[in-house]
Amino acid sequence: MRMWVITLSIAFAATGSSAAMHEEELLEIYGNTVFRPDSSTLCILTVGGDTISFVDNRYPGINEEYASYRLVDRIGERGLWVVHRVGHEWEEWKLVDGVTGEMRTAISGPAVSPDGTRLLCSMMDIMAAFVDNGIQIWRITPHGLELEFQDISVPWGPQEARWDGDSAITFVKVSYSHDDDNYSYRPGRLELTCGGRWLPDDPSDWQ
């Protein structure tokens, strides 16, 4: 049996997120494959028998070394685990394949497409710029996750991103003007072509 232990030092900024389920509920439902041997350690067992461990770094007060992990979801037949990693003014999500143990990093908790084949992740941070601001789309394949689309350099923030069927995503483009201290809002859209490419509504607006 192999074991990976992850202990991290975190030095960026956090924004809010919402959990799909409470960790306690997930541990109760899937206790044979995910558990906590103690309050600061989260363990995930893969189908192959490997153990992946996430270990908190907890120090007195708030400082750059603080890191905490919490299980927030389990997705699909492969048992894709979603682990929220939070530090001092910083956060990200780990997507852990329950079969292979492969781990990918997402910019937010994922929203599953209606047909269950893709994941949408979006994050808006146009002011502090402590976390990635943009959109990711992951495709769920028989072999694991594939990053199908990513843009984390857009000049606006995606808000209220959601699936519009299985092959389109809608959201609101939020922009901020330092000149007049005002926000502006425009509709945004991504569509999947027959060739498997995601096309933005206005490519020039994504530069």
N, C-alpha and C positions, 0 to 999 in steps of 0.2 A: 504494500500500500504506500502510495506517495502522499506527501502532505505539503501544501504550500501555506505559509503563514505570512499574512500581509500586515505590516505595521507601517504607518505612514505619518509623515510630517506635512502639515497643510498650511499654506500661507497666502490664501486668497480670500474672496468674499462670497457670501452665500446669499441666495434668494430663496423665496418660499417654494414649497412643493406640497403636493397632496398625495397621501398614500392610498393605493387601491384597496388595501385591507390592513387591519391592524396586525402587527407582527405576532402578537399572542395568538390570534386566530389562525394564522398560517402555521405556526409551530404546533398548534393542537391538531390541525388537519393533516399536516405532512410530517409529523414527528419522527417517522422512520427514515426520512431523508434529510431533514434539517433540524438542528437543535442548538441549544446554548449550554455548554458544559459549565459556564459561569456567566455572570452578568456582563462581562466585557468581551466575550468571545462568541462569535456566530460561526457555526460549522455547517457546511453543505456537503452531502455525500453524493457522488456521481454514480451513474449506473455501473461504471467500471470498478467501483469500490474506492476511488480516491477521495480524500478529504480536503476541502478547501476551507481555510480558516481566515476569518476577518477579526483582527484584534484591535480593540479601541486603544487609542493613546489619550489618556485622561490625566490632566494636570490641574492643580489648584488654580482657579480663576480662568479667564479666557486668554489664551495666548496662541502663538503660531503653531505650536506642536500638537494642539488638540485635534483629535479625529474620533469620530464615532460612526458606527455602522448599524443599520437597521434594515431588516427584511421587509419589503413593501408589497411584493407581488410574486405570483407564479403564473406563467403564461404557456399555453399550448401543450401538445402531446409530448414534446421533448422535455418538458419541465424547465422552461427558461425562468431562472430566478432573477428577480430585480432587487438589488441591494443599494440602498441610499447611503452615500458616504458624505458626511458633513464635517467641515472643519471651521476654523475661525474665519468668518466672512468668505466662505467658499463651499461649494457642493458639487457633486456629480453622482451619476448612477452607474453601477456595474451590472451588466447583463451576463449572467453566468449560465452556460449551457449545462443542463442537468445530465446530459449523456457524456459529453467529452470533457467537461470542465473548462472549455474555452471561455475566456472572459473578454468582453468588449466594454468600451466606455461610452455612455450616452450623455447627452446634455440635459435630459430631463427624464422623468418617468414616462414610459411609452404608452401610447394609445394604440390598440390593436385595430387593424382594418376590419370592416364587416365580414370579409371572407376569411379572416384569420391568417393571411399570408404575409402581412407587412406590419411594421411598427412605425409610428410617427412620434418623433421627439422634437419639442420646440422650447426655446427659452428666450425671454426678453430681458435684456440688461443693457439699455442704451444710455444710462446715466453713469453708474459706477464702473461698468465694464470689468467687473471682477470675475464673471463667468462667461462662457461662450454664448454669444447672442446669435441665434439663427435657427435653422431647421435641419433635422436629420431624418432620413427614411431608411429603415432596415428591412431587408427581405428575409423571410424565414424559409430556409431551404432544407432538404433532407439531411444536409451535412452541417447545418448550423446557420449562424447569422451572416448576412452579407450587407455591407453598407452600400446602399443603392444610390443615395443622394445625400449630399451634405453641402451646406453653405453657411459658414459662421463668420462671414465678412460683410454681410448686408448692412447698409447704412441706416436701416430702420429696425424696429423690434417686432417680431411676430406675436400677435396677441390672439387668443381664442382660436388657436389652430385646431382643426377637426377634419375628420374624414367626410368627404362628400361622395359616398359610394366607395367602390374598391379601388378606383384609379384616379381620384382627384382629392385635393386638399384645399380647404379654404381657410383664410385667416384675415386678420386686420393688420395692416402695416402702420405702426405707430412711429411717428417722427417727432423729434424735439428740436425747437429753434432756440438757440442761446440768445439770439438777437432780441426776441420779444418774449422769451420765457413761456412759449406756448407749445402745446402738442397738436399734431394734426393726424388724421386718421383716413386711411384709404383701404379699399378692399384688395386682397391678394389671393392668388390662386396658383396651384401647381397641378399639372395634368400629366398622366402617364401615357406615352405614345404606344402604338402597336409594336414599335421596335424596342420597347423597354426603357426609354429615356424619359426623365421627368423634365417637363418644359415649364418655365415660369411664365406668368402672364405678360410681363414686359421685361425682357432680358436686360435692357439698359437700366432698369430700376434696381437691378441686383448687383451693380458694380460699386 
